[in-house]
Amino acid sequence: MTKTSLARLRTAAVPVLLAAILAFPPSAACQKKAKGSDKDPQYQYEKGVVALNYGLTDEAIRYGNLAVSLDPNHYGGHSLLGNAYFKKGEFAEAIGAFEKAAALKPDLAEARANLGLAYYEAGELEKAEAALTKAAAGKPDAVTSFSLAKVYLKLGKLEEALAEAGNSIRLNGSNPGAYNLKGVVLNQLGRYVEAAGSFEAGLILSPEDVNLRINLGISYANSNEPDKARSVFEKVIPAIEDPALKAKVEEYLKSLKDPGGN
């Protein structure tokens, strides 16, 4: 098996968090409001935030719909709906809600970041790139840069992906997924030694991370260090739960033990 084929092992996507809209719990004043509060869109929004924090996505959607029915221009209500639909994996509905939120506050980085993440999950990469680029320009943050790097990687814009992965690490060096992503990009650029260094840095933060360990083995194989690669693969195989991925890594391990194999 060639170094090129080893480099093609895909890594599982690292989840990213939506830009926070849930930072503000219901106020004491809100909690004390009388029944007339039911006509207050902010009150409905705040109840939806609580529901979403408890994982009650359908309840959150109900409250979000109440909020925007009372005030079609209520940014929080549309953002709440977007987040709830996103958590349910209903990305078309999330996009619709986040588009309305972004139209209400076009200069708010959070709104663009949320919309970009929804576009990414729906496979609309060019739209995701546009939204996330605007978000990063307005308010750079680690999650947005990480998301933008993932978009660039899927679009084959490797240098841009590398730059944004680096930005994400600079803004928050405690996310092992960012080191994994940076290593994947470096591997695709043929910079295998640097890729190994990035995976190793990620493993300092998350020593048992299966994707980082597999990718480290691949980078060792690509940089002509078969002994190190074998050691990594042999140790990680028992931890791999995905049967297809486990079979693939076992195949790579076999090829390292038998260089003449196919």
VOGU-3710 file (C-alpha; in Angstrom, 3 decimals, decimal comma):
1> mtktslarlr> 0,000/0,000/0,000  1,368/3,384/-0,992  1,830/6,407/1,194  -0,810/8,178/-0,894  -3,466/5,614/-0,101  -2,608/5,761/3,587  -3,136/9,505/3,518  -6,706/9,053/2,339  -8,059/7,578/5,558  -10,918/9,857/6,523
11> taavpvllaa> -11,349/11,035/10,069  -14,619/11,378/11,860  -15,917/14,904/12,025  -15,344/16,700/15,296  -18,566/18,244/16,559  -18,660/21,985/16,813  -20,831/24,089/19,074  -23,192/26,693/17,764  -22,368/30,232/18,714  -23,957/30,660/22,105
21> ilafppsaac> -27,407/32,175/22,296  -28,157/30,546/25,632  -25,868/32,637/27,801  -28,663/34,472/29,558  -31,010/32,461/31,810  -34,488/33,796/32,459  -34,298/36,884/34,615  -35,830/37,064/38,072  -38,239/39,681/36,749  -39,295/37,346/33,965
31> qkkakgsdkd> -39,929/34,513/36,414  -42,193/36,753/38,516  -44,335/37,995/35,638  -48,072/37,353/35,714  -50,168/35,546/33,134  -49,997/38,562/30,887  -46,364/37,586/30,287  -47,601/34,920/27,889  -48,029/37,727/25,389  -44,404/38,782/25,802
41> pqyqyekgvv> -42,142/37,266/23,086  -39,058/37,632/25,291  -40,779/35,624/28,025  -41,602/32,846/25,546  -38,034/32,928/24,253  -36,591/32,624/27,742  -38,827/29,639/28,504  -37,615/28,086/25,252  -34,001/28,614/26,292  -34,643/26,662/29,486
51> alnygltdea> -36,331/23,875/27,519  -33,418/23,650/25,086  -30,895/23,593/27,910  -32,716/20,536/29,248  -32,716/18,860/25,824  -36,437/19,410/25,227  -36,075/20,448/21,598  -39,739/20,141/20,642  -40,728/22,308/23,602  -38,057/24,816/22,617
61> irygnlavsl> -39,488/24,929/19,095  -42,969/25,508/20,482  -41,783/28,442/22,583  -39,704/29,791/19,710  -42,721/29,735/17,420  -44,753/31,519/20,073  -42,069/34,184/20,382  -41,904/34,923/16,653  -45,694/34,772/16,290  -45,909/37,534/18,883
71> dpnhygghsl> -43,047/39,468/17,287  -41,868/38,387/13,807  -38,738/40,504/14,317  -37,677/38,856/17,571  -34,063/37,855/16,962  -33,858/35,550/19,964  -36,930/33,602/18,894  -35,519/32,873/15,441  -32,120/31,960/16,894  -33,786/29,647/19,403
81> lgnayfkkge> -35,658/27,906/16,592  -32,439/27,558/14,595  -30,587/26,007/17,516  -33,419/23,616/18,325  -33,772/22,438/14,730  -29,983/22,120/14,476  -29,906/19,861/17,529  -32,598/17,693/15,948  -30,558/17,392/12,762  -33,234/19,221/10,755
91> faeaigafek> -30,797/21,471/8,961  -33,110/22,907/6,303  -35,397/24,215/9,042  -32,373/25,458/11,013  -31,143/27,363/7,963  -34,527/29,015/7,512  -34,579/30,184/11,123  -30,961/31,335/11,151  -31,439/33,217/7,860  -34,236/35,196/9,474
101> aaalkpdlae> -32,079/35,877/12,530  -29,150/36,997/10,373  -31,405/39,276/8,337  -32,499/40,967/11,559  -28,932/41,462/12,806  -26,675/41,257/9,723  -23,648/42,661/11,541  -23,819/40,205/14,456  -21,023/37,640/14,148  -22,978/35,078/16,173
111> aranlglayy> -25,844/35,159/13,671  -23,511/34,559/10,707  -21,614/31,820/12,537  -24,793/29,910/13,367  -25,998/30,217/9,794  -22,647/29,067/8,443  -22,658/25,966/10,633  -26,147/25,053/9,459  -25,107/25,510/5,826  -22,067/23,296/6,467
121> eagelekaea> -24,143/20,479/7,928  -26,551/20,734/4,993  -23,653/20,418/2,536  -24,010/23,960/1,175  -20,308/24,663/1,374  -20,074/27,878/-0,641  -22,823/29,476/1,450  -21,155/28,188/4,607  -17,872/29,756/3,529  -19,495/33,121/2,881
131> altkaaagkp> -21,360/33,202/6,190  -18,439/32,020/8,299  -16,010/34,405/6,596  -18,272/37,314/7,522  -18,558/35,997/11,071  -14,796/35,653/11,439  -14,252/39,172/10,120  -16,760/40,612/12,565  -15,671/38,786/15,700  -12,853/36,223/15,446
141> davtsfslak> -13,360/33,242/17,717  -12,015/29,714/17,901  -15,245/27,916/16,980  -15,841/30,031/13,888  -12,263/29,588/12,678  -12,477/25,843/13,317  -15,730/25,619/11,346  -14,313/27,705/8,509  -11,240/25,449/8,371  -13,522/22,421/7,974
151> vylklgklee> -15,337/24,149/5,116  -12,063/25,028/3,369  -10,856/21,446/3,761  -13,971/20,077/2,094  -13,616/22,641/-0,685  -9,986/21,579/-1,232  -8,631/24,996/-0,175  -5,843/23,509/1,896  -3,747/26,582/2,606  -6,819/28,493/3,752
161> alaeagnsir> -7,863/25,524/5,869  -4,429/25,398/7,478  -4,514/29,115/8,272  -7,944/28,920/9,920  -7,046/25,798/11,893  -4,029/27,695/13,183  -6,231/30,671/14,056  -8,560/28,391/16,011  -5,648/26,994/18,021  -4,293/30,478/18,728
171> lngsnpgayn> -7,687/31,616/19,971  -8,277/28,495/22,054  -5,451/26,012/22,440  -7,502/23,555/24,480  -9,545/21,989/21,656  -7,963/18,671/20,559  -10,180/18,674/17,481  -8,404/21,746/16,145  -5,038/19,966/16,351  -6,578/16,969/14,623
181> lkgvvlnqlg> -7,944/19,143/11,847  -4,641/20,961/11,411  -2,845/17,607/11,199  -5,275/16,302/8,589  -4,648/19,384/6,431  -0,869/19,105/6,835  -1,061/15,437/5,891  -2,938/16,303/2,696  -0,300/18,919/1,939  2,377/16,228/2,239
191> ryveaagsfe> 3,880/17,825/5,356  3,847/14,551/7,269  6,306/15,346/10,052  4,417/18,529/10,914  1,162/16,578/10,773  2,512/14,093/13,309  3,475/16,981/15,578  -0,048/18,385/15,447  -1,630/15,016/16,235  0,817/14,540/19,114
201> aglilspedv> -0,136/17,954/20,505  -3,807/17,004/20,352  -3,132/13,756/22,175  -1,578/15,659/25,061  -5,026/17,178/25,584  -7,008/14,017/24,823  -4,775/10,919/25,118  -7,529/8,408/24,323  -8,946/10,176/21,261  -9,298/7,443/18,629
211> nlrinlgisy> -9,230/9,736/15,584  -6,069/11,476/16,746  -4,368/8,146/17,414  -5,303/6,708/14,012  -4,203/9,857/12,227  -0,923/9,867/14,117  -0,283/6,338/12,884  -1,017/7,422/9,335  1,351/10,373/9,602  4,097/8,087/10,907
221> ansnepdkar> 3,532/5,708/8,001  3,615/8,566/5,522  6,865/9,912/6,994  8,576/6,518/6,649  8,435/5,556/10,309  6,718/2,146/9,996  7,704/0,913/13,453  6,030/3,884/15,118  3,000/3,493/12,863  2,641/-0,200/13,719
231> svfekvipai> 2,878/0,525/17,415  0,152/3,182/17,229  -2,186/1,033/15,119  -1,758/-2,039/17,323  -2,664/-0,048/20,423  -5,628/1,811/18,937  -7,395/-1,068/17,153  -9,089/-2,434/20,320  -10,555/1,031/20,975  -12,156/1,436/17,523
241> edpalkakve> -15,905/0,827/17,665  -16,771/1,404/13,997  -16,352/-1,993/12,268  -15,555/-0,463/8,881  -12,928/1,853/10,335  -11,426/-0,964/12,392  -11,165/-3,137/9,265  -9,463/-0,308/7,401  -6,880/0,229/10,139  -6,260/-3,530/10,357
251> eylkslkdpg> -5,635/-3,477/6,603  -3,112/-0,658/6,995  -1,414/-2,534/9,821  -1,169/-5,652/7,678  0,361/-3,655/4,846  3,017/-2,323/7,226  3,858/-5,816/8,422  3,891/-7,094/4,845  5,253/-4,278/2,635  4,816/-6,416/-0,469
261> gn> 1,074/-6,778/0,118  -1,694/-4,926/-1,743
//
